Amino acid sequence: MHESLHRRRRDRPRAPSVEAMTESTIAAPTPRLKRAAAPDVARGLVLIGIALANVPFFLFGTELGIALKPISDDPTDQWTNAFVAMLFDNRSYPLFALLFGYGMTQLLSREHARGASWEDTRRLLIRRNLWLIAFGAAHGVLLFFGDILGPYGLLGLALVLLIRASGKVLAVVGWICFGMLVLIGAFEGLSGLFGEVGGMTTGAPFGSAAADSFGWAVLLRAGEWFVQMIGMPFGGIGLLAPMILGMWLARHRVLENPTPHLRRLGVAAGVGITVSLLGALPLALALLGTWAPSIWVEPLVTMLHAGTGALGAVGYVALIAILAGRRETPGPISRIFAALGQRSLSGYLTQSVVFVIVFAPYAVGLGDQVGIAEASQIAVITWLGTLIVANLLAAVDKPGPAEWLLRTIVYRPRRGTVTPSSEANTAT
């Protein structure tokens, strides 16, 4: 009996050695041609919202009103502020956060399918988020204090702790974080109160936008970015709510295979977008000058705007899944936006490069010369430019430069591993 037992043990297949690892077990990004269309389409589209939400922070020398929006008597500027508040502010970043959580869970599933252990996958996730923080530090210091890469990387480290949690745990943590997101939204409405106590009401929202030299701007941005990062345990924890929702959606492959979920996606799109528009209406009316909320009501207005914005993000992604995710082969319109979505990191960083060149006092210097309407036009043109370049890169099957760099660092060959040459040119 003992001999038979030893024989069975000898005949049992052994785990492959590191040197014998094949393509199926090595960490590598998913080939672009095999990626689901809906998440990439959503990433490409959301970048226009991020551009419009960010561009006001590159302007300076103007008085600031509710939600730190530049005040203007020009009706075109007022309507632009209202339009962006209705559709993009507090909606684009939660949508991007949802897709971030979705992508992390996709990475976990992919590594599990390759046969990678949880320990190896966890190291990969941690390494990827640490490098994202490093990218964010460079972006925040050199270009834009309001960088999201660093905060998302920091929150991504928290997601590593939750990524294998039960649905009940995710629900509890997600609802707590959603409450924080709504509460933090009140801070966008405190500008009037700050003005009453002699705080910031004129000039740039943050000093780096008005810096007259690149070196001085870098020093100011370094301080602004650092303050943002150390404030993340409170100021940014609300974004964990859409990230956790994205993780849950990825577990059910809702964006990759939306057909079984069409009814629920339709309800989410209809309810989410409607609630989002209604919740943004008070802020939009205030920006149009139709009504003037008191300094005590303004925080309630921005809280409503932030809370319903997260629901709007869910509605947007549900609508995109319905329109772009049902076909096995993406249609021509989906491919256009997906090309940018597959290169969203490069597209996002390019926006900041263009905005610094156009608006900074030490460059072209339009930051105190144009209104929000003209600045928003520049933002849209910038997004269109990144869309065109992304499709040119897609035509020759090349990644964006930032994706190439991040992928090269994160998936770099380690001692004893084999690099799968057939996946050497893939997106993150």
C-alpha beads as a LAMMPS data file, in Angstrom:
LAMMPS data file: protein, C-alpha beads

428 atoms
427 bonds

1 atom types
1 bond types

-500.0 500.0 xlo xhi
-500.0 500.0 ylo yhi
-500.0 500.0 zlo zhi

Masses

1 110.0

Atoms # bond

1 1 1 0.000 0.000 0.000
2 1 1 2.784 2.389 0.909
3 1 1 4.560 1.529 -2.338
4 1 1 1.386 2.248 -4.312
5 1 1 0.978 5.577 -2.512
6 1 1 4.561 6.567 -3.281
7 1 1 4.081 5.592 -6.915
8 1 1 1.009 7.812 -7.209
9 1 1 2.916 10.689 -5.675
10 1 1 5.784 10.198 -8.131
11 1 1 3.335 10.105 -11.049
12 1 1 1.555 13.306 -9.948
13 1 1 2.327 16.226 -12.309
14 1 1 4.834 18.671 -10.912
15 1 1 4.432 22.454 -11.000
16 1 1 6.360 23.877 -13.941
17 1 1 9.706 25.406 -13.106
18 1 1 10.302 29.085 -13.712
19 1 1 12.431 28.257 -16.713
20 1 1 9.653 26.110 -18.179
21 1 1 6.955 28.730 -17.861
22 1 1 5.060 29.251 -21.076
23 1 1 3.258 32.166 -22.589
24 1 1 0.070 31.274 -20.769
25 1 1 1.591 31.717 -17.313
26 1 1 3.685 34.850 -17.730
27 1 1 2.342 38.250 -16.769
28 1 1 1.766 40.246 -19.909
29 1 1 -0.814 42.795 -21.021
30 1 1 -3.826 41.786 -23.069
31 1 1 -3.390 42.227 -26.834
32 1 1 -5.324 45.246 -28.128
33 1 1 -7.194 43.167 -30.712
34 1 1 -8.517 40.864 -27.966
35 1 1 -9.729 43.626 -25.636
36 1 1 -13.443 44.183 -25.010
37 1 1 -14.678 47.252 -26.879
38 1 1 -16.992 48.889 -24.328
39 1 1 -14.394 49.722 -21.626
40 1 1 -12.035 51.219 -24.211
41 1 1 -14.825 53.203 -25.875
42 1 1 -15.783 54.572 -22.464
43 1 1 -12.175 55.542 -21.707
44 1 1 -11.845 57.331 -25.026
45 1 1 -15.082 59.262 -24.565
46 1 1 -14.516 60.187 -20.924
47 1 1 -11.284 61.975 -21.830
48 1 1 -13.256 64.827 -23.388
49 1 1 -15.041 65.284 -20.066
50 1 1 -11.750 65.248 -18.195
51 1 1 -10.318 67.862 -20.560
52 1 1 -13.312 70.156 -20.043
53 1 1 -13.257 69.619 -16.272
54 1 1 -9.521 70.333 -15.994
55 1 1 -9.041 73.301 -18.296
56 1 1 -10.489 75.945 -15.894
57 1 1 -7.655 75.197 -13.460
58 1 1 -5.127 76.444 -16.022
59 1 1 -6.781 79.890 -16.114
60 1 1 -5.850 82.631 -13.687
61 1 1 -6.552 86.251 -12.833
62 1 1 -10.331 85.804 -12.658
63 1 1 -12.765 85.793 -9.761
64 1 1 -13.956 82.381 -8.697
65 1 1 -17.505 81.421 -7.870
66 1 1 -19.349 78.302 -6.790
67 1 1 -17.498 75.050 -7.463
68 1 1 -14.380 77.153 -8.147
69 1 1 -15.726 78.123 -11.560
70 1 1 -14.396 81.357 -13.101
71 1 1 -17.045 84.084 -12.862
72 1 1 -17.895 85.908 -16.079
73 1 1 -20.552 88.310 -17.323
74 1 1 -20.239 86.859 -20.803
75 1 1 -23.313 84.677 -21.502
76 1 1 -21.177 82.324 -23.592
77 1 1 -18.919 81.674 -20.618
78 1 1 -21.910 81.192 -18.330
79 1 1 -23.554 78.701 -20.655
80 1 1 -20.254 76.846 -21.057
81 1 1 -19.882 76.562 -17.280
82 1 1 -23.450 75.301 -16.981
83 1 1 -23.068 72.804 -19.840
84 1 1 -19.874 71.310 -18.402
85 1 1 -21.436 71.138 -14.928
86 1 1 -24.485 69.317 -16.303
87 1 1 -22.606 66.678 -18.280
88 1 1 -18.994 66.355 -17.153
89 1 1 -18.012 67.856 -13.786
90 1 1 -18.125 65.223 -11.024
91 1 1 -19.163 62.721 -13.673
92 1 1 -16.012 62.128 -15.722
93 1 1 -13.702 61.253 -12.844
94 1 1 -16.130 58.791 -11.204
95 1 1 -16.551 57.129 -14.606
96 1 1 -12.782 56.916 -15.002
97 1 1 -12.581 55.504 -11.460
98 1 1 -15.192 52.860 -12.299
99 1 1 -13.176 51.813 -15.342
100 1 1 -10.028 51.729 -13.209
101 1 1 -11.611 49.240 -10.810
102 1 1 -12.963 47.261 -13.747
103 1 1 -9.510 47.065 -15.290
104 1 1 -7.863 45.881 -12.078
105 1 1 -10.331 43.027 -11.779
106 1 1 -9.829 42.129 -15.433
107 1 1 -6.106 41.919 -14.739
108 1 1 -6.760 39.607 -11.775
109 1 1 -8.984 37.366 -13.904
110 1 1 -6.470 37.271 -16.717
111 1 1 -3.616 36.285 -14.434
112 1 1 -5.773 33.608 -12.788
113 1 1 -6.580 32.203 -16.239
114 1 1 -2.850 32.088 -17.007
115 1 1 -2.301 29.969 -13.923
116 1 1 -0.488 32.650 -11.944
117 1 1 -0.632 32.392 -8.168
118 1 1 -2.347 35.034 -6.049
119 1 1 1.028 36.044 -4.600
120 1 1 2.446 36.742 -8.075
121 1 1 -0.694 38.566 -9.161
122 1 1 -0.706 40.665 -6.009
123 1 1 2.901 41.677 -6.627
124 1 1 1.975 42.627 -10.185
125 1 1 -0.959 44.755 -8.997
126 1 1 1.134 46.460 -6.338
127 1 1 3.975 47.104 -8.775
128 1 1 1.598 48.554 -11.340
129 1 1 -0.019 50.914 -8.836
130 1 1 3.309 52.024 -7.388
131 1 1 4.514 52.916 -10.855
132 1 1 1.250 54.716 -11.496
133 1 1 1.966 56.841 -8.426
134 1 1 5.428 57.573 -9.840
135 1 1 3.906 58.622 -13.174
136 1 1 1.452 60.775 -11.246
137 1 1 4.233 62.463 -9.307
138 1 1 5.993 63.408 -12.539
139 1 1 2.742 64.612 -14.088
140 1 1 1.648 66.523 -10.990
141 1 1 4.982 68.271 -10.458
142 1 1 5.855 69.027 -14.072
143 1 1 2.451 69.727 -15.612
144 1 1 -0.743 69.714 -13.520
145 1 1 -1.246 69.715 -9.766
146 1 1 -4.687 68.118 -10.201
147 1 1 -3.146 64.867 -11.439
148 1 1 -5.311 61.763 -10.992
149 1 1 -2.693 59.103 -11.669
150 1 1 -1.094 59.389 -8.235
151 1 1 -4.394 59.322 -6.333
152 1 1 -5.711 56.448 -8.456
153 1 1 -2.497 54.507 -7.872
154 1 1 -2.812 55.087 -4.131
155 1 1 -6.446 53.997 -4.155
156 1 1 -5.423 51.064 -6.327
157 1 1 -3.228 49.816 -3.489
158 1 1 -6.322 49.852 -1.278
159 1 1 -8.212 47.923 -3.950
160 1 1 -5.601 45.167 -3.777
161 1 1 -6.859 44.523 -0.249
162 1 1 -10.464 44.356 -1.482
163 1 1 -10.135 42.723 -4.861
164 1 1 -10.873 39.224 -3.563
165 1 1 -13.379 40.281 -0.904
166 1 1 -16.925 38.958 -0.891
167 1 1 -19.750 40.857 -2.550
168 1 1 -21.166 41.786 0.867
169 1 1 -17.885 43.324 1.983
170 1 1 -17.615 45.271 -1.281
171 1 1 -21.179 46.537 -0.857
172 1 1 -20.586 47.775 2.695
173 1 1 -17.295 49.483 1.886
174 1 1 -18.713 50.883 -1.363
175 1 1 -21.713 52.505 0.311
176 1 1 -19.524 54.005 3.048
177 1 1 -17.216 55.459 0.403
178 1 1 -20.196 56.780 -1.565
179 1 1 -21.310 58.652 1.556
180 1 1 -17.827 60.133 1.792
181 1 1 -17.973 61.152 -1.867
182 1 1 -21.221 63.056 -1.279
183 1 1 -19.868 64.683 1.877
184 1 1 -16.632 65.746 0.223
185 1 1 -18.668 67.300 -2.580
186 1 1 -19.682 70.006 -0.110
187 1 1 -16.163 71.424 -0.187
188 1 1 -16.637 72.548 -3.785
189 1 1 -19.355 74.872 -2.511
190 1 1 -17.313 76.573 0.192
191 1 1 -15.771 79.286 -2.007
192 1 1 -18.415 81.798 -0.960
193 1 1 -17.810 81.077 2.711
194 1 1 -14.062 81.374 2.209
195 1 1 -14.656 84.758 0.621
196 1 1 -16.600 85.934 3.659
197 1 1 -13.667 85.166 5.929
198 1 1 -11.099 86.722 3.619
199 1 1 -10.021 83.586 1.799
200 1 1 -9.390 82.842 -1.852
201 1 1 -11.803 84.469 -4.289
202 1 1 -9.566 85.931 -6.976
203 1 1 -6.591 84.890 -8.988
204 1 1 -5.808 81.284 -9.803
205 1 1 -7.530 78.492 -7.897
206 1 1 -4.022 77.251 -7.135
207 1 1 -0.864 79.346 -7.323
208 1 1 0.995 77.234 -9.851
209 1 1 -1.308 78.285 -12.699
210 1 1 -0.161 81.905 -12.388
211 1 1 3.548 81.194 -11.802
212 1 1 5.651 83.309 -14.147
213 1 1 8.450 80.762 -14.607
214 1 1 8.551 77.045 -15.124
215 1 1 10.872 76.519 -12.164
216 1 1 8.585 78.410 -9.789
217 1 1 5.567 76.568 -11.173
218 1 1 7.284 73.233 -10.541
219 1 1 7.972 74.147 -6.907
220 1 1 4.363 75.242 -6.368
221 1 1 2.939 72.200 -8.111
222 1 1 5.138 69.908 -6.037
223 1 1 3.591 71.344 -2.869
224 1 1 0.060 71.236 -4.288
225 1 1 0.420 67.639 -5.469
226 1 1 1.920 66.541 -2.150
227 1 1 -0.952 68.128 -0.207
228 1 1 -3.412 66.337 -2.483
229 1 1 -1.729 62.997 -1.878
230 1 1 -1.537 63.262 1.908
231 1 1 -5.192 64.322 1.910
232 1 1 -6.256 61.219 -0.002
233 1 1 -7.391 59.245 3.076
234 1 1 -10.175 61.817 3.400
235 1 1 -10.412 63.842 0.225
236 1 1 -10.199 61.023 -2.303
237 1 1 -11.626 58.010 -0.531
238 1 1 -15.031 58.715 -2.072
239 1 1 -13.690 57.598 -5.446
240 1 1 -13.319 54.107 -4.030
241 1 1 -17.106 53.811 -4.417
242 1 1 -17.135 53.795 -8.254
243 1 1 -13.918 51.759 -8.267
244 1 1 -15.562 49.072 -6.149
245 1 1 -18.608 49.126 -8.408
246 1 1 -16.276 48.644 -11.358
247 1 1 -14.762 45.621 -9.631
248 1 1 -18.221 44.131 -9.115
249 1 1 -19.190 44.752 -12.748
250 1 1 -15.971 43.105 -13.916
251 1 1 -16.691 39.991 -11.827
252 1 1 -19.873 39.586 -13.863
253 1 1 -18.199 40.654 -17.154
254 1 1 -20.969 43.193 -17.699
255 1 1 -19.022 45.408 -20.111
256 1 1 -17.434 42.501 -21.971
257 1 1 -20.695 40.588 -22.361
258 1 1 -23.578 43.035 -21.851
259 1 1 -26.252 41.018 -23.692
260 1 1 -27.464 39.021 -20.643
261 1 1 -27.660 42.270 -18.658
262 1 1 -29.391 44.514 -21.194
263 1 1 -32.539 45.127 -19.131
264 1 1 -30.607 46.145 -16.031
265 1 1 -28.185 48.202 -18.099
266 1 1 -31.130 49.999 -19.693
267 1 1 -32.580 50.822 -16.273
268 1 1 -29.159 51.974 -15.029
269 1 1 -28.679 54.197 -18.083
270 1 1 -32.152 55.731 -17.902
271 1 1 -32.226 56.291 -14.155
272 1 1 -28.565 57.225 -13.752
273 1 1 -28.431 59.825 -16.516
274 1 1 -31.815 61.327 -15.562
275 1 1 -30.882 61.635 -11.892
276 1 1 -27.511 63.052 -12.887
277 1 1 -29.077 65.787 -15.005
278 1 1 -31.614 66.686 -12.337
279 1 1 -28.947 66.748 -9.636
280 1 1 -26.744 69.028 -11.710
281 1 1 -29.557 71.456 -12.510
282 1 1 -29.298 73.609 -9.324
283 1 1 -25.576 74.160 -9.878
284 1 1 -26.109 74.877 -13.571
285 1 1 -28.784 77.467 -12.764
286 1 1 -26.467 79.094 -10.248
287 1 1 -23.687 79.261 -12.835
288 1 1 -26.109 80.852 -15.305
289 1 1 -27.016 83.479 -12.728
290 1 1 -30.659 82.408 -12.721
291 1 1 -30.540 82.118 -8.966
292 1 1 -27.955 82.938 -6.308
293 1 1 -27.750 80.364 -3.511
294 1 1 -26.556 81.675 -0.173
295 1 1 -23.115 80.759 1.099
296 1 1 -24.825 78.218 3.375
297 1 1 -26.794 76.607 0.542
298 1 1 -23.863 76.358 -1.883
299 1 1 -22.331 73.302 -0.126
300 1 1 -25.690 71.512 -0.351
301 1 1 -25.828 72.274 -4.068
302 1 1 -22.354 70.841 -4.682
303 1 1 -23.090 67.811 -2.466
304 1 1 -26.109 67.056 -4.632
305 1 1 -24.008 67.590 -7.730
306 1 1 -21.297 65.178 -6.555
307 1 1 -23.659 62.439 -5.391
308 1 1 -25.781 62.418 -8.520
309 1 1 -22.639 62.670 -10.631
310 1 1 -21.526 59.235 -9.480
311 1 1 -24.920 57.869 -10.532
312 1 1 -24.492 59.643 -13.851
313 1 1 -21.177 57.887 -14.365
314 1 1 -22.956 54.555 -13.923
315 1 1 -25.608 55.660 -16.406
316 1 1 -23.006 56.697 -18.966
317 1 1 -21.075 53.436 -18.779
318 1 1 -24.318 51.434 -18.991
319 1 1 -25.339 53.331 -22.130
320 1 1 -21.921 52.798 -23.702
321 1 1 -22.103 49.086 -22.912
322 1 1 -25.497 48.850 -24.616
323 1 1 -24.351 50.730 -27.709
324 1 1 -20.795 49.445 -28.096
325 1 1 -20.542 46.138 -26.291
326 1 1 -23.127 43.883 -27.937
327 1 1 -21.275 43.248 -31.193
328 1 1 -18.554 40.633 -31.366
329 1 1 -16.605 42.870 -33.726
330 1 1 -16.633 46.595 -32.840
331 1 1 -18.194 48.872 -35.416
332 1 1 -16.262 51.708 -37.082
333 1 1 -17.435 54.372 -34.616
334 1 1 -16.585 52.190 -31.626
335 1 1 -13.131 51.537 -33.061
336 1 1 -12.481 55.268 -33.366
337 1 1 -13.114 55.934 -29.680
338 1 1 -11.609 52.635 -28.538
339 1 1 -8.316 53.568 -30.196
340 1 1 -8.012 56.506 -27.810
341 1 1 -9.303 54.433 -24.906
342 1 1 -6.499 51.931 -25.455
343 1 1 -4.083 54.882 -25.256
344 1 1 -5.939 56.830 -22.568
345 1 1 -2.838 57.410 -20.430
346 1 1 -1.046 59.093 -23.325
347 1 1 -4.189 61.052 -24.193
348 1 1 -4.605 62.258 -20.615
349 1 1 -0.984 63.379 -20.279
350 1 1 -1.074 65.076 -23.679
351 1 1 -3.920 67.289 -22.486
352 1 1 -1.762 68.681 -19.698
353 1 1 1.177 69.249 -22.033
354 1 1 -1.017 71.258 -24.419
355 1 1 -2.709 73.227 -21.624
356 1 1 0.628 74.242 -20.083
357 1 1 1.954 75.357 -23.453
358 1 1 -1.179 77.350 -24.283
359 1 1 -2.130 78.849 -20.916
360 1 1 0.967 79.140 -18.687
361 1 1 2.462 82.655 -18.322
362 1 1 5.942 81.335 -19.196
363 1 1 4.641 79.795 -22.456
364 1 1 1.995 81.238 -24.824
365 1 1 0.329 82.804 -21.813
366 1 1 -3.378 82.728 -22.666
367 1 1 -4.389 81.777 -19.129
368 1 1 -5.479 85.307 -18.267
369 1 1 -6.488 86.316 -21.787
370 1 1 -9.316 83.926 -22.667
371 1 1 -12.641 83.097 -21.074
372 1 1 -13.908 79.694 -20.113
373 1 1 -15.747 79.271 -23.435
374 1 1 -12.585 79.793 -25.472
375 1 1 -10.571 77.620 -23.093
376 1 1 -13.160 74.870 -23.448
377 1 1 -12.888 75.058 -27.222
378 1 1 -9.145 74.532 -26.884
379 1 1 -9.854 71.545 -24.622
380 1 1 -12.170 69.980 -27.211
381 1 1 -9.662 70.592 -30.015
382 1 1 -6.962 68.974 -27.888
383 1 1 -9.144 65.924 -27.308
384 1 1 -9.872 65.679 -31.037
385 1 1 -6.149 65.854 -31.730
386 1 1 -5.445 62.975 -29.372
387 1 1 -8.289 61.031 -30.985
388 1 1 -6.733 61.462 -34.430
389 1 1 -3.231 60.527 -33.276
390 1 1 -4.568 57.486 -31.404
391 1 1 -6.270 56.227 -34.557
392 1 1 -3.090 56.762 -36.575
393 1 1 -1.241 54.649 -34.021
394 1 1 -4.009 52.060 -34.127
395 1 1 -3.650 51.836 -37.905
396 1 1 -0.063 50.645 -37.466
397 1 1 -0.845 48.703 -34.259
398 1 1 1.375 50.816 -31.993
399 1 1 0.686 51.713 -28.355
400 1 1 0.757 55.234 -27.003
401 1 1 4.168 56.307 -25.651
402 1 1 2.988 56.435 -22.041
403 1 1 1.368 52.990 -22.322
404 1 1 4.541 51.602 -23.854
405 1 1 6.668 53.010 -21.031
406 1 1 4.359 51.855 -18.228
407 1 1 3.999 48.408 -19.767
408 1 1 7.741 48.083 -20.279
409 1 1 8.383 48.898 -16.625
410 1 1 5.546 46.872 -15.096
411 1 1 5.914 43.785 -17.296
412 1 1 9.674 43.950 -17.585
413 1 1 11.356 40.531 -17.861
414 1 1 12.645 39.217 -14.566
415 1 1 15.385 36.677 -13.982
416 1 1 14.294 33.221 -15.059
417 1 1 11.212 34.307 -17.026
418 1 1 10.512 34.139 -20.708
419 1 1 9.062 37.160 -22.473
420 1 1 6.224 36.201 -24.823
421 1 1 7.278 37.825 -28.073
422 1 1 3.823 37.558 -29.584
423 1 1 2.477 39.930 -26.924
424 1 1 5.382 42.353 -26.926
425 1 1 3.327 45.059 -28.595
426 1 1 0.221 45.250 -26.470
427 1 1 -1.630 47.831 -24.467
428 1 1 -1.932 47.940 -20.701

Bonds

1 1 1 2
2 1 2 3
3 1 3 4
4 1 4 5
5 1 5 6
6 1 6 7
7 1 7 8
8 1 8 9
9 1 9 10
10 1 10 11
11 1 11 12
12 1 12 13
13 1 13 14
14 1 14 15
15 1 15 16
16 1 16 17
17 1 17 18
18 1 18 19
19 1 19 20
20 1 20 21
21 1 21 22
22 1 22 23
23 1 23 24
24 1 24 25
25 1 25 26
26 1 26 27
27 1 27 28
28 1 28 29
29 1 29 30
30 1 30 31
31 1 31 32
32 1 32 33
33 1 33 34
34 1 34 35
35 1 35 36
36 1 36 37
37 1 37 38
38 1 38 39
39 1 39 40
40 1 40 41
41 1 41 42
42 1 42 43
43 1 43 44
44 1 44 45
45 1 45 46
46 1 46 47
47 1 47 48
48 1 48 49
49 1 49 50
50 1 50 51
51 1 51 52
52 1 52 53
53 1 53 54
54 1 54 55
55 1 55 56
56 1 56 57
57 1 57 58
58 1 58 59
59 1 59 60
60 1 60 61
61 1 61 62
62 1 62 63
63 1 63 64
64 1 64 65
65 1 65 66
66 1 66 67
67 1 67 68
68 1 68 69
69 1 69 70
70 1 70 71
71 1 71 72
72 1 72 73
73 1 73 74
74 1 74 75
75 1 75 76
76 1 76 77
77 1 77 78
78 1 78 79
79 1 79 80
80 1 80 81
81 1 81 82
82 1 82 83
83 1 83 84
84 1 84 85
85 1 85 86
86 1 86 87
87 1 87 88
88 1 88 89
89 1 89 90
90 1 90 91
91 1 91 92
92 1 92 93
93 1 93 94
94 1 94 95
95 1 95 96
96 1 96 97
97 1 97 98
98 1 98 99
99 1 99 100
100 1 100 101
101 1 101 102
102 1 102 103
103 1 103 104
104 1 104 105
105 1 105 106
106 1 106 107
107 1 107 108
108 1 108 109
109 1 109 110
110 1 110 111
111 1 111 112
112 1 112 113
113 1 113 114
114 1 114 115
115 1 115 116
116 1 116 117
117 1 117 118
118 1 118 119
119 1 119 120
120 1 120 121
121 1 121 122
122 1 122 123
123 1 123 124
124 1 124 125
125 1 125 126
126 1 126 127
127 1 127 128
128 1 128 129
129 1 129 130
130 1 130 131
131 1 131 132
132 1 132 133
133 1 133 134
134 1 134 135
135 1 135 136
136 1 136 137
137 1 137 138
138 1 138 139
139 1 139 140
140 1 140 141
141 1 141 142
142 1 142 143
143 1 143 144
144 1 144 145
145 1 145 146
146 1 146 147
147 1 147 148
148 1 148 149
149 1 149 150
150 1 150 151
151 1 151 152
152 1 152 153
153 1 153 154
154 1 154 155
155 1 155 156
156 1 156 157
157 1 157 158
158 1 158 159
159 1 159 160
160 1 160 161
161 1 161 162
162 1 162 163
163 1 163 164
164 1 164 165
165 1 165 166
166 1 166 167
167 1 167 168
168 1 168 169
169 1 169 170
170 1 170 171
171 1 171 172
172 1 172 173
173 1 173 174
174 1 174 175
175 1 175 176
176 1 176 177
177 1 177 178
178 1 178 179
179 1 179 180
180 1 180 181
181 1 181 182
182 1 182 183
183 1 183 184
184 1 184 185
185 1 185 186
186 1 186 187
187 1 187 188
188 1 188 189
189 1 189 190
190 1 190 191
191 1 191 192
192 1 192 193
193 1 193 194
194 1 194 195
195 1 195 196
196 1 196 197
197 1 197 198
198 1 198 199
199 1 199 200
200 1 200 201
201 1 201 202
202 1 202 203
203 1 203 204
204 1 204 205
205 1 205 206
206 1 206 207
207 1 207 208
208 1 208 209
209 1 209 210
210 1 210 211
211 1 211 212
212 1 212 213
213 1 213 214
214 1 214 215
215 1 215 216
216 1 216 217
217 1 217 218
218 1 218 219
219 1 219 220
220 1 220 221
221 1 221 222
222 1 222 223
223 1 223 224
224 1 224 225
225 1 225 226
226 1 226 227
227 1 227 228
228 1 228 229
229 1 229 230
230 1 230 231
231 1 231 232
232 1 232 233
233 1 233 234
234 1 234 235
235 1 235 236
236 1 236 237
237 1 237 238
238 1 238 239
239 1 239 240
240 1 240 241
241 1 241 242
242 1 242 243
243 1 243 244
244 1 244 245
245 1 245 246
246 1 246 247
247 1 247 248
248 1 248 249
249 1 249 250
250 1 250 251
251 1 251 252
252 1 252 253
253 1 253 254
254 1 254 255
255 1 255 256
256 1 256 257
257 1 257 258
258 1 258 259
259 1 259 260
260 1 260 261
261 1 261 262
262 1 262 263
263 1 263 264
264 1 264 265
265 1 265 266
266 1 266 267
267 1 267 268
268 1 268 269
269 1 269 270
270 1 270 271
271 1 271 272
272 1 272 273
273 1 273 274
274 1 274 275
275 1 275 276
276 1 276 277
277 1 277 278
278 1 278 279
279 1 279 280
280 1 280 281
281 1 281 282
282 1 282 283
283 1 283 284
284 1 284 285
285 1 285 286
286 1 286 287
287 1 287 288
288 1 288 289
289 1 289 290
290 1 290 291
291 1 291 292
292 1 292 293
293 1 293 294
294 1 294 295
295 1 295 296
296 1 296 297
297 1 297 298
298 1 298 299
299 1 299 300
300 1 300 301
301 1 301 302
302 1 302 303
303 1 303 304
304 1 304 305
305 1 305 306
306 1 306 307
307 1 307 308
308 1 308 309
309 1 309 310
310 1 310 311
311 1 311 312
312 1 312 313
313 1 313 314
314 1 314 315
315 1 315 316
316 1 316 317
317 1 317 318
318 1 318 319
319 1 319 320
320 1 320 321
321 1 321 322
322 1 322 323
323 1 323 324
324 1 324 325
325 1 325 326
326 1 326 327
327 1 327 328
328 1 328 329
329 1 329 330
330 1 330 331
331 1 331 332
332 1 332 333
333 1 333 334
334 1 334 335
335 1 335 336
336 1 336 337
337 1 337 338
338 1 338 339
339 1 339 340
340 1 340 341
341 1 341 342
342 1 342 343
343 1 343 344
344 1 344 345
345 1 345 346
346 1 346 347
347 1 347 348
348 1 348 349
349 1 349 350
350 1 350 351
351 1 351 352
352 1 352 353
353 1 353 354
354 1 354 355
355 1 355 356
356 1 356 357
357 1 357 358
358 1 358 359
359 1 359 360
360 1 360 361
361 1 361 362
362 1 362 363
363 1 363 364
364 1 364 365
365 1 365 366
366 1 366 367
367 1 367 368
368 1 368 369
369 1 369 370
370 1 370 371
371 1 371 372
372 1 372 373
373 1 373 374
374 1 374 375
375 1 375 376
376 1 376 377
377 1 377 378
378 1 378 379
379 1 379 380
380 1 380 381
381 1 381 382
382 1 382 383
383 1 383 384
384 1 384 385
385 1 385 386
386 1 386 387
387 1 387 388
388 1 388 389
389 1 389 390
390 1 390 391
391 1 391 392
392 1 392 393
393 1 393 394
394 1 394 395
395 1 395 396
396 1 396 397
397 1 397 398
398 1 398 399
399 1 399 400
400 1 400 401
401 1 401 402
402 1 402 403
403 1 403 404
404 1 404 405
405 1 405 406
406 1 406 407
407 1 407 408
408 1 408 409
409 1 409 410
410 1 410 411
411 1 411 412
412 1 412 413
413 1 413 414
414 1 414 415
415 1 415 416
416 1 416 417
417 1 417 418
418 1 418 419
419 1 419 420
420 1 420 421
421 1 421 422
422 1 422 423
423 1 423 424
424 1 424 425
425 1 425 426
426 1 426 427
427 1 427 428
